[in-house]
Amino acid sequence: MARLLVPVGACGDAAELAPLLRAATAAGHAVAVAWFGPPAELEAARRLGLPEPAHAEAPPPAAGPPARFAAATAFAAEVLGGGRWDRLVALGHGTAVAAFVATAGRVGLGVLRANAGQRVHAAWPPGDRERRVVDHAAEAWATASEAQRLELAREGLPLADLHVVGSLWPAALAALPAVPPSGQIWLALEHAHRLQAAPLAALLAQLAAAGRALGLPVAAAAAGLQPTLAGHGLVLPPGITLADLDPREQLDAARAARALVTDSAGYQELAAVLGVPCLVAAAATARPEAILAGCAHLVGHDGEALAAKLPWALERPVGPSPYADGLAALLALLAGPTAAPTAPSATAVAPLADRLPSDADHSGRTLGDDEVAFAAAAIRSGTLNSTRGTFVARFERDFAAWLGRGHAIACSSGTMAMHAAIAALGLAPGDEVITTPITDMGAITPILYEGGVPVFADVDRATLNVTAATIRAQLTERTRAIVVTHLFGGPCDLEPILALAAGRGLPVIEDCAQAFGATVRGRKVGTAGTIAAFSLQQGKHITCGEGGIVATDDPSVARRLFLFVNKAWGYGDAAPDHTFPALNGRLGELAGAVALAQLPKLDWVVSRRREVAAALHARLAPLPGLRLPGDPPYGTHAWWRFAFAVDADEVPGGALALGRRMQAAGIACVPRYVQKPAFECALFTDWRRSPITWLPLQQNPRLHGPQPPFRREHYPGAVRGLEQVVVLPINERYRLADVDRVAAAISAALRELRRG
Ligand SMILES: *Cc1c(COP(=O)(O)O)cnc(C)c1O
């Protein structure tokens, strides 16, 4: 039987701790609570079931964080002195817990960390730092989910001591008397203070409007929201009321609610256990496992998305909670470090402290037990082809909803997605399709296969993207379509391109393979053109190894896309026939299951990449001779890659020399990206090489013009741009330490090169 000390400083943690403390005492452990917090909060914690503390102290009145931490540390030293304890049990991450955990380390007391691995993935470093500090000071860890366990493994903690126990909420809720349903939408914004006035006002206005439309009142606790509203000079829109509730009453309000809208990680777990629909208003705190299980739905701070998704979320059944009842397993861990470790996970991740996270393996990907579970379910179903299975169909439906388009058709690769898009144009032999000379060849060859001639528009030297001006310069009588590629995740300046295309009646195909979640004037790329194509290949934002998906709003285009990946066999037609030449480009159910599991993580992936890019930008900005990428004035970057330009006048040897030094320092990078413009590849330098290139050209006037038809002197932007670019593969798993390491290597390489 162990002597356990439990520091508590926030009444919010009391509800979860109460059943654990009762059970530990019943199991014969000597359990003592040390409270460091205001007496009023202690009162609230008691109402949430916290046992009477053996030690209690209040922080000095009106003290700032450093003084509060100093006082908490002194209190901790006093309580922990004398070696009276076998173990510290830490849940939560406030000042009191952080001070006790740090002090335990100094006096050699082991820490069992409950609720470990919760992370806030956004530009919210202070909160996240506290979580990390508390987590990393422990010697054994209990997490609520596999996702959190992987988070800790990624940070280098020993896998054998990371235990998925589940959640304490089932036990906590079981101990509370029932509450009658309130029919309210409960708004639990714990981080409202992090929002600017305008987005907060928009969020509240849209939520109120959605509530009115549904006939559901919206309520929130005054304590959380009132100070922020006052600070911004905002008034609540009609339809939302503030209630003066203590924490116990707030918990009851959440339990009674028809739905929760929250920006808190903890509430998502609570909602999943309660089985109440939950909308997550902050990508930063999204819990992937809750979202994947269909218990929570991510809308971010976007009020419109919230209003659109609320009625849908209320109609859908809430998925089964991904959180097991964690009480018994946590109790077993309390017995000591000898407790049996959980079986190694199917996706066990060894800590990789010594190299950068890579999208070539688990270290830089979001593949985990969610994908394993879905793939296993697909196998158990016994149906692995998508014509009869359900996973690819669900992925298509959910992807169309994520993108905001009427139809999405999955297929076997990004190349196949582009091919379907081109095929849907119904080109005549020799018709021209304008595209870019800097892209994946999988986006260009389909034009030839469909009998068209790819015509290359130059790119902007800084972004390596095509522009309305470079496209206009290539328009001819034979032009039938325009392909725009949002390279590296940086969106093209779409408005003038769309205007140009509309003026000529030309469809626009957006190649979004590298740009999931990039935006132009507030709209996702892939929503403005006629057709959008995406790749799910290993290195893209989300992946199923190989795969693609193509989307449109036009039902007749959608039909044609579908037919193209299905050998043009008219499934469902009255008299089906093979109506045009097409291959089998379907995605299989195994890959579809993985893609479906990946999709809920996509917004998180994009937001994480945006943070990583911002951190990298901040560190590289002071260095001479570099031109850094960023959000364009008209939109937001999705950061597939961080591609920066090196000025050879300032950096001897330019991109190539810098790239080589970075590689030598262990920083994977690709100077000059695809090395040369596409039209300099062998398949274009000799068009006679294959009937696929030769036949379309024979039907086009360019056959009689100068040969080869496309030459580097006409592409100064592409040639200069490629000469200068170094492509850095960042990903959503980069930690600040990784960013520091990359920046330090670049800085050192620059210094050496400039020294000569
Ligand atoms: C990856 C990619 C493709 C091709 O996708 P695959 O799935 O590899 O066939 C097409 N276009 C662009 C811009 C890409 O990055």
Ligand as a Chemical Component Dictionary entry (heavy atoms), coordinates in Angstrom:
data_LIG
# 
_chem_comp.id                   LIG 
_chem_comp.type                 NON-POLYMER 
_chem_comp.pdbx_formal_charge   0 
_chem_comp.three_letter_code    LIG 
# 
loop_
_chem_comp_atom.comp_id 
_chem_comp_atom.atom_id 
_chem_comp_atom.alt_atom_id 
_chem_comp_atom.type_symbol 
_chem_comp_atom.charge 
_chem_comp_atom.model_Cartn_x 
_chem_comp_atom.model_Cartn_y 
_chem_comp_atom.model_Cartn_z 
_chem_comp_atom.pdbx_ordinal 
LIG C1 C1 C 0 1.914  14.445 -55.906 1  
LIG C2 C2 C 0 1.419  15.296 -57.006 2  
LIG C3 C3 C 0 0.697  14.780 -58.092 3  
LIG C4 C4 C 0 0.551  13.326 -58.364 4  
LIG O1 O1 O 0 0.038  12.594 -57.324 5  
LIG P1 P1 P 0 0.405  11.022 -57.177 6  
LIG O2 O2 O 0 -0.530 10.598 -56.125 7  
LIG O3 O3 O 0 1.829  10.973 -56.765 8  
LIG O4 O4 O 0 0.156  10.383 -58.472 9  
LIG C5 C5 C 0 0.176  15.675 -59.008 10 
LIG N1 N1 N 0 0.368  16.990 -58.884 11 
LIG C6 C6 C 0 1.095  17.517 -57.894 12 
LIG C7 C7 C 0 1.262  18.995 -57.818 13 
LIG C8 C8 C 0 1.654  16.690 -56.920 14 
LIG O5 O5 O 0 2.383  17.206 -55.942 15 
# 
loop_
_chem_comp_bond.comp_id 
_chem_comp_bond.atom_id_1 
_chem_comp_bond.atom_id_2 
_chem_comp_bond.value_order 
_chem_comp_bond.pdbx_ordinal 
LIG C1 C2 SING 1  
LIG C2 C3 SING 2  
LIG C2 C8 DOUB 3  
LIG C3 C4 SING 4  
LIG C3 C5 DOUB 5  
LIG C4 O1 SING 6  
LIG O1 P1 SING 7  
LIG P1 O2 DOUB 8  
LIG P1 O3 SING 9  
LIG P1 O4 SING 10 
LIG C5 N1 SING 11 
LIG N1 C6 DOUB 12 
LIG C6 C7 SING 13 
LIG C6 C8 SING 14 
LIG C8 O5 SING 15 
# 
